Amino acid sequence: MKKGIHPENYRLVAFKDMSNEDVFITKSTVETKETITHEGVEYPVYKMEISRTSHPFYTGKSKLIDTAGRIDKFKNKYAKFSK
């Protein structure tokens, strides 16, 4: 491996899944401005929208998105312009 190309500022960071409030701790170099207390210890926190605990690939569950309702709403809104 080449020397001097890897970052040296690894530290413990809390990653928080905002969809299900799951928190896990790992080493990272990610820049953060907020902190969180997890199990009595304060960590810098990085907030995520999705993680291994909420992603459909890992959980086996998929979320149903109401696309039909949006399509019907669009058609009703612009039906007056069709002739």
Backbone bond lengths (Angstrom), bond angles and torsions (degrees), N, CA, C in turn:
res aa  C-N    CA-C-N  psi(-1)  N-CA   C-N-CA  omega(-1)  CA-C   N-CA-C  phi
1 M - - - 1.450 - - 1.521 109.92 -
2 K 1.313 115.11 147.39 1.458 119.65 177.42 1.522 109.70 -74.29
3 K 1.310 116.25 142.92 1.451 121.10 178.78 1.523 109.98 -89.17
4 G 1.332 115.58 146.26 1.455 121.49 174.71 1.519 115.82 81.93
5 I 1.340 119.10 8.06 1.472 119.34 -179.95 1.524 112.35 -103.73
6 H 1.334 118.01 -9.96 1.458 121.13 -179.23 1.523 110.11 -99.93
7 P 1.338 117.44 143.07 1.466 119.75 -179.36 1.528 111.48 -65.39
8 E 1.311 115.42 150.58 1.463 121.48 -178.97 1.523 112.48 -104.63
9 N 1.341 117.98 -7.75 1.462 120.77 -172.14 1.535 113.12 -96.76
10 Y 1.321 118.07 43.95 1.456 121.04 174.92 1.521 109.54 -70.90
11 R 1.335 115.82 139.26 1.460 121.79 177.19 1.515 108.18 -150.92
12 L 1.320 118.01 166.18 1.457 121.29 177.18 1.523 109.40 -74.68
13 V 1.322 116.56 129.66 1.462 122.84 -178.59 1.525 107.94 -131.25
14 A 1.334 116.55 139.86 1.457 121.82 175.17 1.527 108.04 -91.03
15 F 1.319 116.44 126.31 1.462 122.52 174.92 1.513 107.38 -103.27
16 K 1.345 117.53 123.20 1.459 121.97 -175.83 1.520 110.03 -114.36
17 D 1.334 115.75 121.41 1.461 122.20 176.02 1.524 107.42 -81.78
18 M 1.327 117.83 113.73 1.461 122.01 -175.23 1.530 112.84 -73.91
19 S 1.329 118.45 -17.09 1.457 119.58 -178.89 1.524 112.37 -79.58
20 N 1.348 118.01 -26.86 1.466 119.28 179.62 1.532 113.09 -136.53
21 E 1.320 117.02 11.13 1.472 124.04 175.84 1.532 113.85 62.39
22 D 1.328 118.79 19.60 1.457 121.94 176.80 1.523 109.30 -74.59
23 V 1.332 117.25 139.77 1.460 122.76 179.68 1.527 108.25 -126.14
24 F 1.331 116.27 132.57 1.456 119.76 172.33 1.523 109.22 -135.65
25 I 1.325 115.42 150.99 1.458 122.87 -174.31 1.526 108.93 -109.29
26 T 1.319 116.43 133.34 1.457 121.64 175.08 1.524 109.27 -153.55
27 K 1.317 116.72 166.47 1.459 120.09 176.99 1.515 109.41 -80.66
28 S 1.338 115.82 138.68 1.454 120.75 -178.40 1.517 110.20 -158.24
29 T 1.334 115.11 165.24 1.464 121.47 174.48 1.526 110.92 -111.94
30 V 1.326 117.78 9.54 1.459 122.24 -176.47 1.534 110.15 -61.29
31 E 1.334 115.67 141.28 1.465 121.90 178.49 1.524 109.33 -81.55
32 T 1.330 117.16 129.70 1.464 121.80 179.38 1.520 109.60 -134.63
33 K 1.332 115.72 155.96 1.465 121.37 177.32 1.520 111.87 -117.99
34 E 1.351 116.85 -16.79 1.458 121.23 -177.70 1.518 110.09 -107.18
35 T 1.338 115.47 160.71 1.460 120.96 175.64 1.521 108.83 -127.34
36 I 1.350 115.46 160.97 1.445 122.49 178.51 1.526 107.64 -141.61
37 T 1.326 116.42 147.44 1.453 120.81 174.56 1.516 108.01 -99.12
38 H 1.321 116.39 119.53 1.465 122.41 -179.16 1.516 108.68 -126.76
39 E 1.317 116.29 118.71 1.465 123.33 -178.47 1.531 111.66 54.86
40 G 1.335 115.78 40.69 1.454 121.53 175.13 1.521 115.78 82.74
41 V 1.313 117.79 2.13 1.469 121.60 -179.87 1.528 108.35 -120.61
42 E 1.333 116.52 138.65 1.461 120.77 179.90 1.526 110.09 -91.58
43 Y 1.341 115.39 129.23 1.467 122.58 -179.04 1.525 109.44 -127.60
44 P 1.338 118.24 152.90 1.464 119.48 166.31 1.527 106.96 -66.66
45 V 1.334 117.42 143.55 1.465 120.65 -175.67 1.523 110.69 -118.44
46 Y 1.340 115.37 139.83 1.459 122.84 174.13 1.522 106.44 -119.29
47 K 1.335 117.03 120.45 1.462 121.97 -176.61 1.527 110.38 -92.10
48 M 1.348 115.07 131.55 1.459 121.74 -178.72 1.519 109.72 -121.53
49 E 1.314 116.60 155.24 1.462 121.57 176.86 1.525 111.60 -84.97
50 I 1.313 117.05 -28.97 1.461 120.68 -176.43 1.525 109.07 -149.25
51 S 1.325 116.16 144.79 1.467 120.95 178.87 1.522 109.10 -145.06
52 R 1.307 116.56 -170.24 1.455 121.11 -178.65 1.532 112.19 -64.20
53 T 1.336 118.11 -22.23 1.460 120.49 -179.17 1.524 113.28 -87.93
54 S 1.337 117.68 -8.33 1.467 119.48 -179.66 1.527 113.59 -128.18
55 H 1.328 118.81 -8.06 1.462 121.49 -178.61 1.527 109.93 -74.29
56 P 1.338 118.33 132.29 1.464 121.15 -178.22 1.529 114.10 -57.38
57 F 1.312 118.70 -30.66 1.460 121.05 179.44 1.526 111.25 -62.41
58 Y 1.338 116.80 -40.38 1.459 121.09 -177.72 1.523 112.87 -86.88
59 T 1.329 117.94 -30.88 1.459 120.52 -176.96 1.521 112.49 -88.07
60 G 1.329 117.68 -23.14 1.459 120.56 -177.45 1.512 112.96 80.57
61 K 1.314 117.47 3.39 1.459 122.08 179.86 1.521 108.78 -115.13
62 S 1.322 116.77 138.11 1.458 119.54 177.33 1.517 109.37 -114.17
63 K 1.314 115.57 150.88 1.454 121.25 178.96 1.514 108.93 -95.39
64 L 1.322 116.13 136.05 1.453 121.58 179.29 1.524 108.97 -88.95
65 I 1.311 115.74 124.21 1.460 121.25 179.06 1.522 108.13 -101.07
66 D 1.313 116.97 134.52 1.455 122.35 -176.24 1.520 110.58 -78.69
67 T 1.329 116.73 74.02 1.461 119.64 179.11 1.516 110.80 -79.49
68 A 1.327 117.67 -32.11 1.465 119.99 -179.24 1.518 110.79 -63.13
69 G 1.308 117.49 -40.53 1.457 120.90 178.84 1.515 111.95 -63.49
70 R 1.303 117.06 -37.96 1.455 120.47 179.32 1.523 111.46 -70.91
71 I 1.323 116.71 -37.31 1.466 120.31 179.25 1.524 110.04 -67.27
72 D 1.336 116.61 -43.99 1.465 120.02 177.87 1.522 111.23 -62.35
73 K 1.290 117.33 -40.78 1.464 121.49 178.50 1.525 110.45 -62.11
74 F 1.340 116.61 -41.88 1.459 121.37 178.89 1.531 110.34 -63.84
75 K 1.336 116.82 -46.61 1.470 120.54 -179.74 1.512 111.51 -61.70
76 N 1.326 117.70 -42.38 1.476 120.73 178.74 1.521 111.84 -65.05
77 K 1.293 116.33 -37.19 1.467 120.78 -178.41 1.524 111.48 -66.83
78 Y 1.355 116.94 -39.58 1.456 119.98 -175.02 1.529 113.05 -104.67
79 A 1.323 117.54 10.81 1.474 120.15 178.41 1.528 111.08 -66.09
80 K 1.306 118.23 -29.83 1.466 121.12 -178.11 1.523 111.89 -68.12
81 F 1.332 119.07 -19.77 1.460 121.89 -179.42 1.526 112.91 -86.79
82 S 1.337 118.29 -17.35 1.468 120.39 -179.46 1.508 109.42 -80.79
83 K 1.338 116.35 145.16 1.468 120.41 -178.30 1.481 110.84 -127.47
